[in-house]
Amino acid sequence: MASDPAADADESTPAGDPAGVDSRPARRLLLEVGVGVLLLVLLRVFVIQSFHVPSGSMEPTIRPGDRVVVTKIGAGAVERGDVIVFDGTTTFAGGVSDPSVPRGRLGRALSAGASTVSIDLGEQDYLKRVVGVGGDTVSCTPDGGLVVNAEPAAEPWLAPGELPCETPFDVGVPPERLFVLGDNRSESADSRSHLGDPGGGMVPLDDVVGHVVWRYWPLARTGGLGD
């Protein structure tokens, strides 16, 4: 009896697959997973990243245990009053960066991508408020408050009774640098704590990760920072 060519074609196994198993769905799934991971990495590197806040140095604005979203879009466009996250590995933590990891925004991009796949490059991030930008003169006394460029600076984010500073200081902020303070001045190790260190506690603009724009945990306080 002559065979039916059409039937033979339907019953044949896929070319190159002697076991008779079609691997195309598995390859498609791997491709979709790979694309999803790539998009996640790109999102963290260039757009947004979330951070957990372990300390009370920014109370009452941000409390211990809060989780915040940081936007990296326009990270270098920093103004007074902005709450930022920055890499303080060499400026605040007193460490030495890995010479194999580029500094600045390229290094931050590599770090964000590495953290997505659970690789720690040893950076130490800090969350503070900007009170002085390049070219500013920033001074403070316990009684006179914070003064920027000879003008009193309003600080509505300080808790009632919180002194603007406990020890007077008067500094000039170099170009491409930032002077940062915590809102909880009595509990914050910030630029004031590093005035005598190399760099004078000034944060390089290139070390800025991004601006804090949203609190998503705890749910009872979800929203913006209310500045």
C-alpha positions as a printed NumPy array, in Angstrom:
array([[ 0.   ,  0.   ,  0.   ],
       [ 1.418,  3.416, -0.978],
       [ 2.227,  5.741,  1.884],
       [ 0.519,  9.106,  2.335],
       [ 3.178, 11.853,  2.005],
       [ 1.091, 14.293,  4.049],
       [ 0.677, 11.827,  6.896],
       [ 4.396, 11.049,  6.82 ],
       [ 5.18 , 14.766,  7.148],
       [ 2.859, 15.2  , 10.138],
       [ 4.368, 12.279, 12.01 ],
       [ 8.018, 13.113, 11.373],
       [10.141, 14.553, 14.178],
       [11.544, 18.113, 13.925],
       [14.755, 18.319, 11.96 ],
       [17.806, 18.042, 14.176],
       [15.767, 16.77 , 17.146],
       [16.064, 12.948, 17.163],
       [14.331, 12.693, 20.521],
       [11.167, 14.117, 19.023],
       [11.013, 17.064, 21.487],
       [10.39 , 20.548, 20.122],
       [12.836, 22.855, 21.961],
       [11.426, 26.05 , 20.526],
       [ 9.15 , 26.858, 23.54 ],
       [12.108, 26.455, 25.913],
       [14.296, 28.724, 23.792],
       [11.493, 31.268, 23.608],
       [11.113, 31.199, 27.399],
       [14.851, 31.687, 27.913],
       [14.799, 34.596, 25.478],
       [11.89 , 36.244, 27.291],
       [13.594, 35.792, 30.667],
       [16.829, 37.229, 29.263],
       [15.038, 40.259, 27.839],
       [13.256, 40.79 , 31.164],
       [16.538, 40.695, 33.12 ],
       [18.165, 43.077, 30.637],
       [15.287, 45.557, 30.966],
       [15.512, 45.347, 34.774],
       [19.244, 46.039, 34.684],
       [18.796, 48.991, 32.314],
       [16.006, 50.359, 34.511],
       [18.212, 50.262, 37.602],
       [21.252, 51.631, 35.815],
       [19.649, 54.573, 34.042],
       [16.19 , 55.324, 35.476],
       [15.245, 54.363, 39.046],
       [16.538, 52.39 , 42.   ],
       [15.094, 51.613, 45.42 ],
       [16.958, 51.986, 48.717],
       [16.383, 50.871, 52.304],
       [17.144, 53.506, 54.959],
       [18.728, 51.927, 58.069],
       [19.392, 55.026, 60.217],
       [17.544, 57.966, 61.732],
       [19.879, 60.683, 60.406],
       [17.128, 62.115, 58.187],
       [14.271, 62.075, 60.698],
       [11.544, 63.218, 60.722],
       [11.549, 63.382, 56.903],
       [12.75 , 59.796, 56.462],
       [12.703, 57.271, 59.292],
       [14.644, 54.069, 59.95 ],
       [13.189, 51.219, 57.929],
       [11.737, 53.44 , 55.207],
       [12.156, 52.327, 51.615],
       [12.488, 55.037, 49.002],
       [12.659, 55.361, 45.232],
       [15.508, 57.33 , 43.676],
       [15.334, 58.727, 40.159],
       [18.602, 58.847, 38.233],
       [17.238, 61.096, 35.512],
       [18.972, 64.454, 35.921],
       [21.173, 63.165, 38.756],
       [23.725, 65.892, 38.102],
       [21.169, 68.715, 38.289],
       [21.243, 69.209, 42.054],
       [19.717, 72.155, 43.912],
       [19.71 , 73.256, 47.522],
       [17.061, 71.412, 49.48 ],
       [17.212, 68.264, 47.332],
       [17.385, 64.933, 49.152],
       [19.911, 62.771, 47.35 ],
       [21.606, 59.403, 47.528],
       [25.33 , 59.437, 46.806],
       [28.266, 57.058, 46.849],
       [30.305, 58.05 , 49.89 ],
       [32.864, 55.253, 49.693],
       [35.85 , 57.584, 49.494],
       [34.369, 60.81 , 50.916],
       [32.35 , 59.687, 53.96 ],
       [33.289, 56.05 , 54.563],
       [37.024, 56.698, 54.445],
       [37.529, 53.748, 52.141],
       [39.465, 53.256, 48.961],
       [37.569, 52.426, 45.804],
       [38.438, 49.325, 43.815],
       [40.815, 50.556, 41.057],
       [39.291, 48.052, 38.648],
       [35.872, 49.739, 38.958],
       [35.523, 53.115, 37.173],
       [34.564, 56.093, 39.326],
       [31.726, 58.541, 38.664],
       [28.579, 57.81 , 36.719],
       [30.116, 54.917, 34.796],
       [31.098, 53.266, 38.054],
       [27.611, 53.852, 39.461],
       [26.083, 52.293, 36.358],
       [28.273, 49.216, 36.734],
       [27.433, 49.008, 40.431],
       [23.687, 49.206, 39.817],
       [23.905, 46.532, 37.14 ],
       [26.017, 44.302, 39.364],
       [23.653, 44.65 , 42.332],
       [20.78 , 43.476, 40.14 ],
       [22.5  , 40.105, 39.868],
       [23.668, 40.178, 43.523],
       [27.282, 41.228, 42.932],
       [28.642, 43.604, 45.582],
       [31.252, 46.086, 44.318],
       [31.813, 47.499, 47.811],
       [30.229, 50.932, 47.423],
       [28.636, 52.672, 50.41 ],
       [25.607, 54.848, 49.727],
       [24.379, 57.724, 51.878],
       [21.137, 59.699, 51.931],
       [21.366, 63.398, 52.894],
       [19.952, 66.821, 52.07 ],
       [21.889, 69.32 , 49.937],
       [22.409, 72.671, 51.676],
       [25.208, 74.049, 49.521],
       [26.242, 73.696, 45.867],
       [29.412, 74.735, 44.049],
       [30.294, 78.388, 44.682],
       [28.15 , 78.716, 47.839],
       [29.345, 79.895, 51.226],
       [27.611, 77.944, 54.002],
       [27.782, 78.863, 57.678],
       [25.849, 77.984, 60.802],
       [25.628, 78.833, 64.477],
       [23.286, 77.251, 67.034],
       [21.524, 80.575, 67.632],
       [21.725, 82.138, 64.167],
       [20.77 , 79.077, 62.142],
       [21.93 , 78.055, 58.69 ],
       [23.114, 80.854, 56.409],
       [23.854, 80.39 , 52.701],
       [25.533, 83.196, 50.749],
       [24.834, 85.623, 53.607],
       [21.098, 84.845, 53.507],
       [19.247, 82.922, 56.256],
       [18.129, 79.537, 54.944],
       [14.663, 78.311, 55.895],
       [14.649, 74.689, 57.056],
       [11.039, 73.602, 57.644],
       [12.12 , 69.944, 57.648],
       [13.896, 70.216, 61.008],
       [12.005, 68.694, 63.929],
       [10.676, 71.164, 66.526],
       [13.458, 71.951, 68.979],
       [16.191, 70.568, 66.71 ],
       [19.188, 72.913, 66.512],
       [20.443, 73.705, 62.994],
       [23.936, 72.841, 64.263],
       [25.675, 72.294, 67.586],
       [29.13 , 73.475, 66.531],
       [29.556, 76.609, 64.379],
       [31.098, 76.242, 60.927],
       [31.791, 78.415, 57.911],
       [32.812, 76.788, 54.626],
       [33.078, 77.519, 50.926],
       [31.813, 74.865, 48.528],
       [34.158, 74.243, 45.562],
       [32.82 , 73.902, 42.   ],
       [31.27 , 70.515, 41.162],
       [30.893, 69.723, 44.873],
       [28.031, 69.574, 47.366],
       [27.73 , 70.264, 51.097],
       [25.154, 67.925, 52.637],
       [23.492, 67.628, 56.04 ],
       [21.046, 65.25 , 57.665],
       [17.699, 66.632, 58.819],
       [18.279, 65.075, 62.241],
       [21.35 , 67.218, 62.904],
       [22.161, 65.833, 66.344],
       [22.249, 62.262, 64.994],
       [23.713, 62.779, 61.523],
       [27.298, 62.167, 60.442],
       [27.406, 64.383, 57.369],
       [29.664, 66.975, 55.72 ],
       [30.277, 68.595, 59.105],
       [31.88 , 65.394, 60.376],
       [34.436, 65.376, 57.568],
       [35.51 , 69.04 , 57.441],
       [39.03 , 68.034, 58.473],
       [39.279, 65.116, 56.038],
       [40.717, 65.276, 52.513],
       [38.031, 66.93 , 50.415],
       [36.525, 68.702, 53.438],
       [33.347, 66.605, 53.459],
       [32.326, 67.914, 50.037],
       [30.522, 65.379, 47.847],
       [31.569, 65.262, 44.156],
       [28.677, 65.722, 41.757],
       [29.808, 62.603, 39.915],
       [29.124, 60.539, 43.048],
       [25.426, 61.456, 43.116],
       [23.233, 58.423, 42.445],
       [19.993, 60.367, 42.131],
       [17.178, 62.272, 43.829],
       [14.805, 60.741, 46.351],
       [11.3  , 61.194, 44.939],
       [ 9.026, 58.699, 46.65 ],
       [ 8.571, 56.625, 49.8  ],
       [ 6.855, 53.301, 49.122],
       [ 7.244, 51.703, 52.557],
       [ 5.706, 51.697, 55.101],
       [ 2.33 , 51.814, 53.433],
       [ 0.93 , 54.177, 56.053],
       [ 3.394, 56.862, 54.938],
       [ 3.578, 56.136, 51.222],
       [ 4.097, 59.266, 49.149],
       [ 6.495, 62.129, 48.53 ],
       [ 8.752, 63.7  , 51.135],
       [ 6.417, 66.625, 51.706],
       [ 9.064, 69.341, 51.391]])
